[in-house]
Amino acid sequence: MTDRTTTKEAALLEDSTFNVITQIEKKADFLYSSVEKYIRDAEKDNKPELVKLWSTMKEDEQKHLKMLREHLVKEVKENKLQ
């Protein structure tokens, strides 16, 4: 057994799975904590272009979050999450 095999077997998550989970957390934080405040602030400051920008980013991040979630669910269903 090589050091690499031992290290890989000892890891609770593969790096790629950890990366997916980390990005899910970051995108969810943006969507559920930050973006609505940013939109409200832009509205309050009467900056419609900025409202549109934040709204577009919100839509994009929702799509990305959905893609990441679907990938993670697929790995779980295929029993690839190790």
N, C-alpha and C positions, 0 to 999 in steps of 0.2 A: 504494500500500500504506500503510495507516494504522499508527500505532504499536501499536495493539491487535492487529492481524493479525500484525505482526512478532513481538510478544511471545508470542502464542499459538502461532505456528509454532515459535518457539524453545524453548518449554516441552517437556520430555520427557514429562510427564504432565499430564493435565487435573486441575484442583483436585479435582473430584469423585472421580476415580480415586485420587488421592493420599489423600483422606479415607478411602476404603474400605480401602486398604492400611494406613494408620495405625491404624484401628480394629481391623483383623485383628491387628496386632502387639500392641496394648494388651490385647485380649481373650485372645489366646494367652498373653501374659505372666501375666495374672491366673490363667488356668486351669492353666498348666504350671509356674508358679513360686510363686504366692502362696496360692491358695485351700486347697490341701491342708494347708499349714502352719497357716492360720487354723482349719481344722476340727480339726486335732490339738491346737492350743492350747486351743480351746474344750472339747474332750473332756478334756484334762488338767485343766482348771480346773472340770470337772464342770458345764458350762453347756449342757445339752441343747437349750435354745431357741436358743442361738447356733449350735450345730452344725446345727440344722435351717435356720436363716437362711442360713448360709454354703452349705449343701448346695443350698438352693433357688436362691441366687444363682449357684452353679456351673452348675446345670441351665439356668437362663435364659441365662447367658453362652455356654454350649455351643450353644444354639439360635441366638443372635445371631451367633456365629462361623460357624456353618454357613450362615446366610443371607448373610452378607458374602462368604464363600468362593464360594458358588454364584453370586452376582452377578458376582464377579470372573472366575470361570471362563466364565460366559456371555459377558462382554465379550471375553474372549480368543478364544473360539470364533467369535464374530461379527466378529472382527478389528476391534473398536472400541477396543482398547487402544492408544492413541497418546500 
